[in-house]
Amino acid sequence: MARRNRLMLVKMIGAGLIFVVDSNDRERVNEAREELTRMLAEDELRDAVLLVFANKQDLPNAMNAAEITDKLGLHSLRNRNWYIQATCATSGDGLYEGLDWLSNQLKNQK
């Protein structure tokens, strides 16, 4: 379980799901895709909007948001609002932009 926690972090907020991916971990991005796919198939997440944080963008070999989008298969998601935001948790870069998007999506659902 500790290994998985280093790879990704997931948080449910209302009808929104935040999925955090280590953009620097190319070896386990397929594992992240499998976990995301499994989670999105769960009944309680059927209508959840998805925010993906592509974290660790400050590292030189980090995959950018477009590459993470491809690796996670986000374009294949149908009937689900999703957004990917490049982030650096240590500096806070991108966090507020992603949370603003999620907040707006949740407001529009009401």
Backbone as a printed PyTorch tensor [residue, N CA C, xyz], in Angstrom:
tensor([[[  0.8190,  -1.1910,   0.0000],
         [  0.0000,   0.0000,   0.0000],
         [  0.8640,   1.2570,   0.0000]],

        [[  1.9770,   1.2480,   0.7200],
         [  2.8410,   2.4320,   0.7690],
         [  3.3800,   2.7520,  -0.6140]],

        [[  3.6990,   1.7220,  -1.3830],
         [  4.1980,   1.9390,  -2.7360],
         [  3.1640,   2.6680,  -3.5780]],

        [[  1.9290,   2.2520,  -3.4800],
         [  0.8570,   2.8820,  -4.2430],
         [  0.6790,   4.3290,  -3.8050]],

        [[  0.8040,   4.6040,  -2.5190],
         [  0.6300,   5.9660,  -2.0270],
         [  1.6620,   6.9120,  -2.6120]],

        [[  2.8400,   6.4250,  -2.9030],
         [  3.8530,   7.2700,  -3.5370],
         [  3.4910,   7.5540,  -4.9920]],

        [[  2.7660,   6.6560,  -5.5860],
         [  2.4060,   6.7750,  -6.9930],
         [  1.2500,   7.7330,  -7.2140]],

        [[  0.2510,   7.6580,  -6.3600],
         [ -0.9350,   8.4700,  -6.5890],
         [ -1.6610,   8.7130,  -5.2820]],

        [[ -2.4170,   9.7440,  -5.2710],
         [ -3.2450,  10.0790,  -4.1210],
         [ -4.6220,  10.3950,  -4.6600]],

        [[ -5.6100,   9.8860,  -4.0010],
         [ -6.9790,  10.0750,  -4.4600],
         [ -7.7810,  10.6970,  -3.3300]],

        [[ -8.6240,  11.6540,  -3.6720],
         [ -9.4610,  12.2990,  -2.6660],
         [-10.8180,  12.5780,  -3.2770]],

        [[-11.8600,  12.1350,  -2.5760],
         [-13.2240,  12.4520,  -2.9870],
         [-13.6450,  13.7300,  -2.2910]],

        [[-14.1790,  14.6530,  -3.0350],
         [-14.7230,  15.8880,  -2.4790],
         [-16.1040,  16.0540,  -3.0840]],

        [[-17.1300,  15.7930,  -2.2820],
         [-18.4890,  15.8790,  -2.8030],
         [-18.6420,  14.9300,  -3.9710]],

        [[-19.0510,  15.4550,  -5.1030],
         [-19.2030,  14.6440,  -6.3080],
         [-17.9980,  14.8070,  -7.2220]],

        [[-16.8610,  15.1690,  -6.6290],
         [-15.6370,  15.3320,  -7.3960],
         [-14.5580,  14.3920,  -6.9020]],

        [[-13.7020,  13.9910,  -7.8080],
         [-12.5990,  13.0980,  -7.4960],
         [-11.3080,  13.7900,  -7.8900]],

        [[-10.3740,  13.8610,  -6.9600],
         [ -9.0440,  14.3920,  -7.2550],
         [ -8.0880,  13.2080,  -7.3020]],

        [[ -7.4090,  13.0580,  -8.4240],
         [ -6.4650,  11.9670,  -8.6380],
         [ -5.1020,  12.5980,  -8.8810]],

        [[ -4.1570,  12.3340,  -8.0020],
         [ -2.8280,  12.9360,  -8.0950],
         [ -1.8530,  11.8960,  -8.6170]],

        [[ -1.1500,  12.2540,  -9.6930],
         [ -0.2010,  11.3440, -10.3200],
         [  1.2030,  11.9140, -10.1960]],

        [[  2.1490,  11.0560,  -9.8810],
         [  3.5590,  11.4220,  -9.8670],
         [  4.0380,  11.4620, -11.3210]],

        [[  4.1770,  12.6510, -11.8610],
         [  4.5380,  12.8180, -13.2730],
         [  5.9560,  12.3660, -13.5770]],

        [[  6.7420,  12.1770, -12.5580],
         [  8.1270,  11.7740, -12.7430],
         [  8.2890,  10.2530, -12.7300]],

        [[  7.2290,   9.5230, -12.4210],
         [  7.3030,   8.0690, -12.2870],
         [  6.7810,   7.3820, -13.5480]],

        [[  7.6380,   7.3130, -14.5480],
         [  7.2610,   6.7100, -15.8280],
         [  7.0470,   5.2020, -15.7170]],

        [[  7.7230,   4.5760, -14.7820],
         [  7.6460,   3.1210, -14.6480],
         [  6.2790,   2.6500, -14.1680]],

        [[  5.5720,   3.4880, -13.4120],
         [  4.3090,   3.0330, -12.8350],
         [  3.0960,   3.8030, -13.3290]],

        [[  3.2350,   4.5520, -14.3920],
         [  2.0860,   5.3100, -14.8860],
         [  0.9810,   4.3700, -15.3790]],

        [[  1.3550,   3.2060, -15.8900],
         [  0.3280,   2.2400, -16.3090],
         [ -0.4460,   1.7120, -15.1080]],

        [[  0.2370,   1.5540, -13.9810],
         [ -0.4410,   1.1540, -12.7450],
         [ -1.4370,   2.2320, -12.3140]],

        [[ -1.0420,   3.4850, -12.4780],
         [ -1.9510,   4.5930, -12.1540],
         [ -3.1790,   4.5460, -13.0600]],

        [[ -2.9680,   4.2670, -14.3460],
         [ -4.0940,   4.1750, -15.2830],
         [ -5.0570,   3.0650, -14.8690]],

        [[ -4.5130,   1.9170, -14.5160],
         [ -5.3560,   0.7960, -14.0970],
         [ -6.1570,   1.1480, -12.8510]],

        [[ -5.5140,   1.7950, -11.8980],
         [ -6.2010,   2.1700, -10.6600],
         [ -7.3010,   3.1870, -10.9410]],

        [[ -7.0190,   4.1760, -11.7830],
         [ -8.0270,   5.1730, -12.1320],
         [ -9.2110,   4.5130, -12.8340]],

        [[ -8.9360,   3.6380, -13.7630],
         [ -9.9980,   2.9300, -14.4840],
         [-10.8640,   2.1270, -13.5170]],

        [[-10.2250,   1.4360, -12.5830],
         [-10.9580,   0.6510, -11.5960],
         [-11.8470,   1.5480, -10.7440]],

        [[-11.2910,   2.6620, -10.2950],
         [-12.0510,   3.5700,  -9.4410],
         [-13.2450,   4.1700, -10.1700]],

        [[-13.0370,   4.5920, -11.4090],
         [-14.1130,   5.2380, -12.1530],
         [-15.2460,   4.2730, -12.4940]],

        [[-14.9740,   2.9780, -12.4100],
         [-16.0100,   1.9780, -12.6690],
         [-16.8910,   1.7370, -11.4460]],

        [[-16.4920,   2.2500, -10.2900],
         [-17.2690,   2.0490,  -9.0670],
         [-18.5530,   2.8730,  -9.1200]],

        [[-19.6340,   2.2880,  -8.6270],
         [-20.9480,   2.9390,  -8.6690],
         [-20.9560,   4.3060,  -8.0080]],

        [[-20.3030,   4.4330,  -6.8540],
         [-20.3430,   5.7030,  -6.1330],
         [-19.5760,   6.8230,  -6.8360]],

        [[-18.7740,   6.4740,  -7.8290],
         [-18.0310,   7.4890,  -8.5890],
         [-18.6010,   7.6930,  -9.9890]],

        [[-19.7280,   7.0730, -10.2610],
         [-20.3160,   7.1050, -11.6040],
         [-20.5160,   8.5200, -12.1330]],

        [[-20.9670,   9.4320, -11.2760],
         [-21.2570,  10.7950, -11.7200],
         [-20.2120,  11.8130, -11.2780]],

        [[-19.1270,  11.3500, -10.7050],
         [-18.1140,  12.2740, -10.1830],
         [-17.3340,  12.9410, -11.3150]],

        [[-17.1100,  14.2430, -11.1680],
         [-16.1900,  14.9240, -12.0800],
         [-14.7760,  14.5710, -11.6340]],

        [[-13.8510,  14.6000, -12.5650],
         [-12.4910,  14.1410, -12.3020],
         [-11.4900,  15.2660, -12.5080]],

        [[-10.7160,  15.5330, -11.4820],
         [ -9.5870,  16.4520, -11.5660],
         [ -8.3230,  15.6290, -11.3880]],

        [[ -7.4370,  15.6880, -12.3730],
         [ -6.1550,  14.9970, -12.2890],
         [ -5.0750,  16.0430, -12.0720]],

        [[ -4.3230,  15.8770, -11.0060],
         [ -3.1510,  16.7090, -10.7720],
         [ -1.9360,  15.9410, -11.2800]],

        [[ -1.2890,  16.4710, -12.3080],
         [ -0.0350,  15.9130, -12.8120],
         [  1.0750,  16.5710, -11.9970]],

        [[  1.4330,  15.9480, -10.8930],
         [  2.3120,  16.5470,  -9.9000],
         [  3.7980,  16.3490, -10.2350]],

        [[  4.6150,  17.0840,  -9.5350],
         [  6.0810,  17.0560,  -9.6400],
         [  6.5770,  17.6190, -10.9630]],

        [[  5.8920,  18.6300, -11.4670],
         [  6.2860,  19.2530, -12.7210],
         [  7.6040,  20.0090, -12.6130]],

        [[  8.0920,  20.1940, -11.3960],
         [  9.3630,  20.8800, -11.1920],
         [ 10.5630,  19.9880, -11.4980]],

        [[ 10.3420,  18.7010, -11.6550],
         [ 11.4480,  17.7830, -11.9200],
         [ 11.7450,  17.7300, -13.4150]],

        [[ 13.0240,  17.6430, -13.7740],
         [ 13.4080,  17.7780, -15.1900],
         [ 12.8630,  16.6980, -16.1170]],

        [[ 12.6310,  15.4950, -15.6290],
         [ 12.1530,  14.4110, -16.4930],
         [ 10.6650,  14.1280, -16.3430]],

        [[  9.9470,  15.0370, -15.7170],
         [  8.5130,  14.8320, -15.5010],
         [  7.7550,  14.8510, -16.8240]],

        [[  6.7680,  13.9720, -16.9340],
         [  5.8800,  13.9860, -18.0970],
         [  4.9780,  15.2060, -17.9800]],

        [[  4.7310,  15.8710, -19.1060],
         [  3.8450,  17.0390, -19.0640],
         [  2.3850,  16.5770, -19.0370]],

        [[  1.4860,  17.5270, -18.8940],
         [  0.0620,  17.2010, -18.7650],
         [ -0.4650,  16.4610, -19.9920]],

        [[ -0.0060,  16.8260, -21.1770],
         [ -0.4690,  16.1500, -22.3940],
         [ -0.0350,  14.6850, -22.4060]],

        [[  1.1790,  14.4220, -21.9780],
         [  1.6630,  13.0430, -21.9480],
         [  0.9170,  12.2240, -20.8920]],

        [[  0.6670,  12.8240, -19.7380],
         [ -0.1070,  12.1420, -18.6940],
         [ -1.5270,  11.8690, -19.1960]],

        [[ -2.1130,  12.8310, -19.9080],
         [ -3.4500,  12.6390, -20.4860],
         [ -3.4730,  11.3950, -21.3630]],

        [[ -2.4740,  11.2590, -22.2310],
         [ -2.3930,  10.0930, -23.1040],
         [ -2.1810,   8.8100, -22.3120]],

        [[ -1.2460,   8.8400, -21.3780],
         [ -0.9060,   7.6330, -20.6090],
         [ -2.0780,   7.1480, -19.7560]],

        [[ -2.8760,   8.0730, -19.2380],
         [ -4.0310,   7.6840, -18.4240],
         [ -5.2690,   7.3910, -19.2640]],

        [[ -5.2130,   7.6950, -20.5670],
         [ -6.3590,   7.4440, -21.4400],
         [ -7.5330,   8.3620, -21.1610]],

        [[ -7.2520,   9.5850, -20.7480],
         [ -8.3360,  10.4970, -20.3670],
         [ -9.2520,  10.8450, -21.5320]],

        [[ -8.7090,  10.9040, -22.7500],
         [ -9.5530,  11.2430, -23.9020],
         [-10.5980,  10.1660, -24.1860]],

        [[-10.3830,   8.9710, -23.6700],
         [-11.3590,   7.8970, -23.9030],
         [-12.5170,   7.9350, -22.9070]],

        [[-12.4330,   8.8040, -21.9090],
         [-13.5280,   8.9130, -20.9380],
         [-14.7260,   9.5670, -21.6120]],

        [[-15.8460,   8.9000, -21.5700],
         [-17.0680,   9.4120, -22.1800],
         [-18.0660,   9.7590, -21.0860]],

        [[-18.8390,  10.7940, -21.3200],
         [-19.8880,  11.2080, -20.3800],
         [-19.3480,  11.5210, -18.9870]],

        [[-18.1500,  12.0900, -18.9350],
         [-17.5670,  12.4760, -17.6560],
         [-16.7570,  13.7520, -17.8690]],

        [[-17.0130,  14.7490, -17.0270],
         [-16.1860,  15.9520, -17.0500],
         [-14.8610,  15.6380, -16.3790]],

        [[-13.7800,  15.9870, -17.0520],
         [-12.4620,  15.7960, -16.4640],
         [-11.5660,  16.9620, -16.8630]],

        [[-10.5400,  17.1500, -16.0720],
         [ -9.5810,  18.2260, -16.3120],
         [ -8.2480,  17.7770, -15.7430]],

        [[ -7.1800,  18.0880, -16.4390],
         [ -5.8450,  17.7840, -15.9310],
         [ -5.1100,  19.0900, -15.7110]],

        [[ -4.4230,  19.1780, -14.5860],
         [ -3.6910,  20.3870, -14.2240],
         [ -2.2700,  19.9960, -13.8400]],

        [[ -1.3000,  20.5920, -14.5150],
         [  0.1000,  20.4140, -14.1300],
         [  0.3140,  21.1120, -12.7950]],

        [[  0.9760,  20.4160, -11.8650],
         [  1.1670,  20.9800, -10.5330],
         [  2.5570,  20.6950,  -9.9900]],

        [[  2.8950,  21.4770,  -8.9980],
         [  4.0650,  21.2390,  -8.1570],
         [  3.5980,  21.4840,  -6.7290]],

        [[  3.3630,  20.4200,  -5.9990],
         [  2.7980,  20.5470,  -4.6540],
         [  3.7350,  21.2900,  -3.7070]],

        [[  5.0440,  21.1660,  -3.9150],
         [  5.9710,  21.8220,  -2.9960],
         [  5.9360,  23.3380,  -3.1190]],

        [[  5.6570,  23.8430,  -4.3100],
         [  5.5780,  25.2980,  -4.5070],
         [  4.1360,  25.7930,  -4.5580]],

        [[  3.1990,  24.8750,  -4.7770],
         [  1.7900,  25.2480,  -4.9050],
         [  1.3760,  25.5880,  -6.3220]],

        [[  2.3120,  25.5690,  -7.2570],
         [  1.9880,  25.9070,  -8.6490],
         [  0.9050,  24.9820,  -9.1960]],

        [[ -0.1500,  25.5760,  -9.7350],
         [ -1.2150,  24.8330, -10.3850],
         [ -2.3130,  24.3210,  -9.4700]],

        [[ -2.0740,  24.3070,  -8.1730],
         [ -3.0780,  23.7440,  -7.2610],
         [ -4.3680,  24.5460,  -7.2600]],

        [[ -4.2570,  25.8580,  -7.1270],
         [ -5.4670,  26.6860,  -7.0700],
         [ -6.2360,  26.6550,  -8.3830]],

        [[ -5.5300,  26.6090,  -9.5000],
         [ -6.2120,  26.5450, -10.7950],
         [ -7.0610,  25.2790, -10.8900]],

        [[ -6.4900,  24.1630, -10.4870],
         [ -7.2360,  22.9080, -10.5190],
         [ -8.4200,  22.9070,  -9.5690]],

        [[ -8.2050,  23.4090,  -8.3630],
         [ -9.2920,  23.4500,  -7.3810],
         [-10.3860,  24.4220,  -7.7960]],

        [[-10.0090,  25.5160,  -8.4590],
         [-11.0170,  26.4430,  -8.9890],
         [-11.8860,  25.7450, -10.0300]],

        [[-11.2520,  24.9840, -10.9250],
         [-12.0140,  24.2490, -11.9320],
         [-12.9950,  23.2930, -11.2510]],

        [[-12.4980,  22.5410, -10.2680],
         [-13.3510,  21.5770,  -9.5800],
         [-14.5080,  22.2720,  -8.8700]],

        [[-14.2160,  23.3650,  -8.2050],
         [-15.2560,  24.1190,  -7.5050],
         [-16.3370,  24.5840,  -8.4700]],

        [[-15.9330,  25.1030,  -9.6140],
         [-16.8980,  25.5610, -10.6220],
         [-17.7410,  24.4060, -11.1560]],

        [[-17.1260,  23.2610, -11.3700],
         [-17.8670,  22.0970, -11.8580],
         [-18.9070,  21.6490, -10.8440]],

        [[-18.5160,  21.6300,  -9.5780],
         [-19.4420,  21.1850,  -8.5340],
         [-20.5860,  22.1700,  -8.3510]],

        [[-20.3070,  23.4640,  -8.4940],
         [-21.3690,  24.4760,  -8.4140],
         [-22.3650,  24.2970,  -9.5500]],

        [[-21.8600,  23.9960, -10.7450],
         [-22.7210,  23.8430, -11.9170],
         [-23.5780,  22.5850, -11.8590]],

        [[-23.1930,  21.6180, -11.0530],
         [-23.9700,  20.3810, -10.9260],
         [-25.2290,  20.5730, -10.1060]],

        [[-25.2510,  21.5840,  -9.2750],
         [-26.3940,  21.7820,  -8.3680],
         [-27.5930,  22.3490,  -9.0650]]])
